[in-house]
C-alpha cells in the first residue's frame, strides 16, 4: 500500500454501499496512508425501496447519501464525496450528453487533485449501473492517459466467473486499515441491510453471503488485458 499511496486515486461506486462491499479495504488503506483520494457515487441509490410509505425517491436518496458519508468516515475518508446523481438502474448511454458531462466532471477532478488511478466496479458485474460505472471509468482513464482498475461486487456470484476472470490480470493489495473496518462501514448502510425503510413489498436487502465481502483481508483489483 505504501507504493500505491504515492499515486492519487479516484474510486467510483455505482451505488452507496458498493464502496464498502468492493473497495472498503482499498479506501481504508489509502486513507490511513494519507494518499490523495477522491470518492464519487454514480447513482443516488433511490431505486432500492420504491413505494415505501412516507419515503419519496428524494428522501431515500438523501438517506443513502448520509449512510455513504458515515461509511466513508468509518473507512477514514473525511472529505465530501462527489455525488453524480444518476438515477438508480437507469444509466445514461455512453454517447449521451449526460454521460459526457459526467466524464468531464471526473476528468476535471482528476486533473485538479492530481489523481492517476481510476477504480470502479468490473464490467462483468451483472448490474447495469456497475457496467455503466466501468464505461465511465474507461472514458476517464483514457482522457487522463492511464489504465482503469476494477473491483468485483456482484461478479462473485456469476456462473461464468472463471471464464470472465481469464480476460483480466488480478492485482492483490493488502489494504485493510484495521481489523473490522470494512464490516463497520457496511453496517452504516442500514437501509440496505433491512433497517430504516419498511413497508414496501419490493425493498432491497443485501444477502448475507454478499455481506461477507466486507470481511476480506485484501482488495482484489482487476486490470483488463485489452482495455476498451
C-alpha positions in Angstrom: 0.0 0.0 0.0 2.9 2.4 0.6 3.9 2.4 -3.0 0.3 2.6 -4.2 -0.4 5.6 -1.9 2.1 7.7 -3.9 -0.4 7.9 -6.7 -3.7 9.8 -6.4 -6.8 7.7 -6.6 -10.3 8.2 -7.8 -12.7 5.5 -6.5 -16.1 5.4 -8.2 -19.0 3.5 -6.6 -22.1 2.8 -8.6 -24.4 2.9 -5.5 -23.9 3.9 -1.9 -22.7 0.6 -0.3 -20.5 -0.6 -3.2 -17.7 1.4 -1.7 -17.7 -0.8 1.4 -18.5 -4.0 -0.4 -15.9 -3.8 -3.1 -13.4 -1.2 -2.2 -13.6 -0.7 1.6 -10.2 -2.1 2.3 -8.6 -0.1 -0.5 -10.2 3.1 0.7 -9.2 2.4 4.3 -5.6 1.7 3.4 -5.3 4.8 1.2 -6.9 7.0 3.9 -4.5 5.6 6.5 -1.6 6.2 4.2 -2.8 9.8 3.6 -2.9 9.3 -0.1 -4.6 11.7 -2.5 -8.0 10.2 -2.7 -11.4 11.2 -4.0 -14.7 9.2 -3.9 -17.6 9.5 -6.4 -21.0 7.9 -6.3 -22.6 7.4 -9.7 -26.2 6.9 -8.7 -28.4 8.3 -5.9 -29.5 4.7 -4.9 -33.2 5.7 -4.7 -34.4 2.7 -6.6 -33.8 0.3 -3.7 -37.1 0.9 -1.9 -39.7 2.1 -4.4 -43.1 2.8 -3.0 -42.3 2.6 0.8 -44.9 4.7 2.7 -43.6 8.1 3.5 -40.4 7.6 1.5 -40.2 9.5 -1.7 -37.3 8.9 -4.1 -35.8 12.1 -2.9 -35.9 11.1 0.7 -34.4 7.7 0.0 -31.6 9.3 -1.9 -30.9 11.7 0.9 -30.8 8.9 3.4 -28.5 6.8 1.3 -26.1 9.8 0.9 -26.0 10.2 4.6 -25.2 6.5 5.0 -22.5 6.7 2.4 -20.8 9.6 4.2 -21.0 7.7 7.5 -19.5 4.6 5.8 -16.6 6.7 4.3 -15.9 8.3 7.7 -15.7 4.8 9.2 -13.1 4.0 6.5 -11.1 7.1 7.4 -12.2 9.3 4.5 -13.2 12.6 5.9 -13.8 14.7 2.7 -17.1 15.1 1.0 -17.7 12.6 -1.8 -18.8 13.7 -5.2 -22.5 12.8 -5.8 -23.0 12.4 -9.6 -26.8 12.0 -9.2 -27.6 9.4 -11.9 -31.0 7.7 -11.5 -30.7 4.3 -9.9 -30.9 1.4 -12.5 -31.4 3.9 -15.4 -27.8 4.6 -16.7 -27.1 7.1 -19.3 -26.0 5.8 -22.7 -22.3 6.3 -23.3 -23.0 8.6 -26.3 -25.4 10.8 -24.4 -24.6 14.3 -23.3 -25.2 13.3 -19.7 -22.6 10.6 -19.9 -20.1 13.0 -21.4 -20.8 15.6 -18.7 -20.1 13.1 -16.0 -16.8 12.1 -17.7 -15.9 15.8 -18.0 -16.5 16.4 -14.3 -14.4 13.4 -13.2 -11.6 14.3 -15.6 -11.6 17.8 -14.2 -11.5 16.3 -10.7 -8.6 14.1 -11.5 -6.6 16.9 -13.0 -7.3 19.3 -10.2 -6.4 16.7 -7.5 -3.6 15.0 -9.4 -5.3 11.6 -9.4 -3.8 9.0 -11.7 -5.6 5.8 -10.6 -9.3 5.3 -11.6 -11.1 2.4 -9.9 -14.6 1.2 -10.1 -16.8 -1.9 -10.5 -16.0 -4.5 -13.1 -18.0 -4.6 -16.3 -18.7 -8.3 -15.7 -20.7 -7.4 -12.6 -24.3 -8.4 -13.6 -25.9 -5.0 -12.9 -26.4 -2.2 -15.4 -25.2 0.6 -13.1 -22.0 -1.4 -12.3 -21.4 -1.8 -16.1 -22.1 1.9 -16.6 -19.5 2.8 -14.0 -17.0 0.7 -15.8 -17.7 2.5 -19.0 -17.3 5.9 -17.2 -14.0 4.8 -15.7 -12.7 3.7 -19.0 -13.5 7.0 -20.6 -12.0 9.0 -17.7 -8.8 6.9 -17.7 -8.5 7.3 -21.5 -8.7 11.1 -21.1 -6.0 11.3 -18.4 -3.8 8.7 -20.0 -4.0 5.8 -17.6 -5.4 2.3 -17.3 -8.5 1.8 -15.2 -8.7 -0.8 -12.4 -11.8 -2.6 -11.3 -13.2 -4.3 -8.2 -15.8 -7.0 -8.1 -19.1 -6.9 -6.2 -21.9 -9.0 -7.8 -19.4 -10.5 -10.2 -18.5 -13.0 -7.5 -22.0 -14.6 -7.9 -21.5 -15.1 -11.7 -21.9 -18.6 -13.0 -19.1 -17.9 -15.5 -16.7 -16.2 -13.2 -13.8 -18.5 -14.2 -14.3 -17.6 -17.9 -14.7 -13.9 -17.2 -11.6 -13.7 -14.9 -9.5 -15.1 -17.8 -9.7 -11.7 -19.5 -8.2 -9.7 -16.6 -5.0 -9.6 -14.6 -5.7 -9.7 -10.8 -3.7 -7.4 -8.5 -4.0 -8.2 -4.8 -3.5 -5.3 -2.4 -3.2 -5.9 1.3 -5.1 -2.7 2.1 -7.2 -3.2 5.3 -6.7 -0.2 7.5 -7.6 -2.0 10.7 -9.5 -5.2 11.6 -13.2 -5.0 11.1 -13.2 -1.6 9.4 -15.0 -2.7 6.3 -17.7 -4.6 8.2 -18.4 -1.5 10.3 -18.5 0.7 7.2 -21.0 -1.7 5.6 -23.2 -1.6 8.7 -23.6 2.2 8.2 -25.8 1.3 5.2 -28.8 0.2 7.4 -31.3 0.8 4.6 -29.6 -1.9 2.6 -29.4 -4.4 5.5 -33.1 -4.4 6.2 -33.4 -1.5 8.5 -34.9 2.1 8.5 -37.1 1.8 5.4 -40.1 -0.6 5.8 -43.5 -1.1 4.3 -42.7 -1.9 0.7 -43.0 -5.3 -0.8 -40.1 -4.8 -3.2 -37.4 -3.5 -0.9 -33.8 -4.5 -1.4 -32.0 -6.3 1.4 -28.3 -7.3 0.8 -27.9 -11.1 1.1 -25.8 -12.3 4.0 -23.4 -14.1 1.6 -22.7 -10.7 0.0 -22.2 -9.0 3.3 -19.2 -11.3 3.9 -17.3 -9.4 1.1 -16.6 -6.8 3.7 -14.6 -9.3 5.8 -11.9 -9.9 3.2 -8.3 -9.0 4.3 -7.2 -8.0 0.8 -8.7 -5.9 -2.0 -8.5 -7.7 -5.4 -8.2 -5.2 -8.3 -8.6 -6.3 -11.9 -6.8 -4.9 -14.9 -8.3 -5.7 -18.3 -5.7 -7.3 -20.6 -7.2 -5.4 -23.6 -8.9 -2.3 -22.1 -11.6 -1.0 -24.3 
